[in-house]
Amino acid sequence: MKYRDRFERQVVREDVWIPTRDGTTRLHARVWRPADAESDPVPALLEYLPYRKSDWTAPRDAQRHPWYAGHGYASVRVDVRGHGDSEGTPGDEYDAQELADGVDVVNWLAAQPWCTGKVGMFGISWGGFNSLQIAALAPEPLKAIVTVCSTDDRYDNDVHYTGGAVLGIDMLAWAGTMLAFTARPPDPANVGADRWLPLWRERLETLEPFLHTWLEHQQRDDYWRHGSVCEDYTAIDASVLAVGGWNDPYRDTVLRLVEHLPGDQVRGVIGPWSHQYPDRGLPPGPAIGFLQETLRWWDQHLKGVDTGVMAEPLLRAWLGDPVPPAPSHEEMPGRWVSDAEWPSPDVTWDTRPLGESRDPVLVRSPQHTGLDAGRFFPFGNAADLPPDQREEDGRSVCFDSVPLDRRVEILGRPRVRLRLDSDTPRAHVIARVCDVAPDGSSTLVTRGVLNLLSRKGREHAVAWTPGTYEDVEFELNGIGYAFPPGHRVRVAVSDAYWPWVWPHGERGALHVVPADSAVLLPVREAVDEASVRFEEPEQAVPMPVTYDTPPDPRPERLVTHDVAKGEWTLEVDPGYGGSRTYPDGLRYEESARETYTIRTDDPLSARAVSEWRIRLRRGDDWDAEIMARTELRATAAEFIMDSRIEARGNGETVAERAWHRTTPRTSG
């Protein structure tokens, strides 16, 4: 990593308030820009998040916003309404108010004397989401975006549902996280010593756990269509650089955007990365000079400089070489490949039947199948990636190829086609593709889920008629991977995948006909292709933040088994950053734990709990603490949700709130 402390243009930083169209609510913004921008205006870049620029994202912000400013941009970080230091109360994810405010911010930036009138947006995850969504609203000044680890489909490619199934691990975990996050107070250093407490009380009084809303919408309806740009790609007018990682759950969005947006409007990059900006150097690497690559994008589309970025191939992707299974890899072996079109004419479908027999095979997995799935959102931590899949394979039905006689490279989204019957009207089917080495070790390559209730479309819940065979087909997550000679391609099929997939209430079984079932691999033939190169990572000088070493660190992922009860428990420390002290004296303390419990033979024993504690303090004048707990369980007929928060300010209780909700299980 190269750190820059000198740039062609001197950088200044200022905090400003941005008005919104309602005339009563202002958003708090931090602006890094060239010191001479009022006499020599520059384009503006916007990162727009609920994650608090004054503390939580401050170290990351310091890596990139000053860097962009030093290269001739006004780089602006804005807290979403009701979060951080912005006024108002928090709303749901990407609600109409958030997007309308974002349009107001874009227009306000364009009108500033230091701005040329052209604006770009960028962000990872939430910021990548709303960059796409605001681009679909097409404010005139917004000319280009860089969207990283984001989705175009809020229903089927986010933290709530997958393949029509409830995402047990992140439906609960992210709802619990956001309950704690939305309960954090504004900073008196930015909003005033006399205003922070009234603003905080207002937020706490209006809080409503997101989980309630998410589970009220178990099919793809208008709630999920809102903000899903896949509903109308033509609404996006800005140029789009879409970036993802093969170890991030949102990587398929890159493939869809390069397929559906015009070729003169979009470029895609998929590396081996986790849910992180690809210059940060967190596992798995290798990292790239992401800021330099995005600067080419901004210069091309906001300054009119021909940087050659639009002469790059439509898609640049990392094609990974085989690796032994491990929960972390500092760097993945492999190479960059490129495709001028997507779908690529160099990728063809290799259909491989799962077997020759037409005698049905019974699939009846223990309910704890899935404990070795790895983290849904890998962040570059030591226990993020799936370990050896041999135990998972033993809890599934496996269909293995013969040993390969040549190297087989795949790029894209494999598909699985199954001829099956279900013993129960509700069931899930999960397919994993693994690379099995001669020593028997099994590396997870990719996977996919289908809620059989959603087989006719995500908008419907159609019960299965037991005793009836049907053909179902579903996509697995995209991947670039090379199977070496001598290895086997394994397709592992299960009907459980806890805690990724919340189980249906019935304990059933599937019957799969191997000869009428197949895996379809997107095989990429070796071709002459454009060379792909990126610069080495470069950032601005890091913020001098002091991070604590936990005195008694917990394992990141701990699995325990009560043999007598047949109960399995997974405890997770999400490891978002822990406790730290900032240069201005702010002390930020954070601890979290997720717990997932299930019994081997009882789908109704599933239980998930998220617990958070956050404390912010500065000197003797300010001390705020939040405790939050969210629990999800279910009967055969309904989901049961219990949440509570306690907020304390300077030693006194500011708010105590508790919620108990139930909602019918329509398709979940």
Salt bridges, closest charged atoms under 4 A:
GLU14 OE2 - ARG33 NE 3.09
ASP15 OD1 - ARG30 NE 2.78
ASP22 OD2 - ARG81 NH2 2.99
ASP36 OD1 - ARG9 NH2 2.81
GLU38 OE2 - ARG33 NH2 3.98
ASP40 OD2 - ARG9 NH2 3.39
GLU47 OE2 - ARG60 NH2 3.41
GLU47 OE1 - HIS65 NE2 2.81
ASP55 OD2 - ARG52 NH2 3.01
ASP61 OD2 - ARG77 NE 3.39
ASP79 OD2 - LYS53 NZ 3.18
ASP79 OD1 - ARG77 NH1 3.41
ASP85 OD2 - LYS53 NZ 3.34
GLU87 OE2 - ARG26 NH2 2.94
GLU87 OE2 - ARG195 NH2 2.93
GLU93 OE1 - ARG154 NH2 3.90
GLU93 OE1 - HIS160 NE2 3.05
ASP101 OD2 - ARG81 NE 2.72
ASP104 OD1 - ARG21 NH2 2.96
GLU140 OE2 - LYS143 NZ 2.91
ASP152 OD1 - ARG256 NH2 2.73
ASP153 OD1 - ARG220 NH1 2.47
ASP156 OD2 - ARG458 NE 3.13
ASP158 OD2 - HIS160 ND1 3.57
ASP187 OD2 - ARG618 NH2 2.79
GLU208 OE2 - HIS212 ND1 2.62
GLU208 OE2 - ARG661 NH2 3.50
ASP221 OD2 - HIS217 ND1 2.63
ASP222 OD1 - ARG225 NH1 2.81
GLU231 OE2 - ARG220 NH2 2.49
ASP248 OD1 - HIS275 ND1 2.35
ASP252 OD2 - ARG413 NH2 3.30
ASP279 OD2 - ARG64 NH2 3.25
GLU293 OE2 - ARG296 NH1 3.00
GLU293 OE2 - ARG316 NH1 2.98
GLU312 OE2 - ARG296 NH1 3.07
GLU312 OE1 - ARG316 NH1 3.95
ASP321 OD1 - ARG407 NH2 2.68
ASP339 OD2 - ARG524 NE 3.49
ASP350 OD2 - ARG352 NE 2.98
ASP372 OD2 - ARG395 NH2 3.97
ASP384 OD1 - ARG375 NH1 3.76
ASP388 OD2 - ARG390 NH2 2.92
GLU391 OE1 - ARG395 NH1 3.88
GLU392 OE1 - ARG395 NH2 2.74
ASP393 OD1 - ARG432 NH1 2.89
ASP393 OD2 - ARG490 NH1 2.73
ASP400 OD1 - ARG490 NE 2.75
GLU409 OE2 - ARG335 NH1 2.97
GLU409 OE2 - ARG407 NE 2.78
ASP423 OD1 - HIS511 NE2 2.80
ASP435 OD1 - HIS487 ND1 2.72
GLU470 OE1 - ARG455 NE 2.94
GLU470 OE1 - LYS456 NZ 3.80
ASP471 OD2 - ARG419 NH1 3.42
GLU473 OE2 - ARG415 NE 2.57
GLU473 OE1 - ARG417 NE 2.90
GLU475 OE1 - ARG413 NH1 2.90
GLU475 OE2 - ARG415 NH1 3.25
ASP516 OD1 - ARG358 NH2 3.16
GLU529 OE1 - ARG524 NH2 2.62
GLU538 OE1 - LYS2 NZ 3.96
GLU538 OE2 - ARG4 NH1 3.02
ASP548 OD2 - ARG587 NH2 2.32
GLU567 OE1 - LYS565 NZ 3.59
GLU567 OE2 - ARG599 NE 3.73
GLU571 OE1 - ARG593 NH1 3.49
ASP573 OD2 - ARG554 NH2 3.79
ASP584 OD2 - ARG618 NH2 3.29
GLU589 OE2 - ARG587 NE 3.32
GLU589 OE1 - ARG613 NH1 3.45
GLU589 OE2 - ARG617 NH2 2.57
GLU611 OE1 - ARG593 NE 3.87
GLU611 OE2 - ARG629 NE 3.83
ASP623 OD2 - ARG615 NH2 2.61
GLU625 OE2 - ARG613 NE 2.77
GLU631 OE2 - ARG607 NE 3.08
GLU631 OE1 - ARG629 NH1 3.02
GLU631 OE2 - ARG633 NH1 3.56
ASP642 OD2 - ARG633 NH1 2.88
ASP642 OD1 - HIS660 ND1 2.68
GLU646 OE2 - ARG648 NH1 3.96
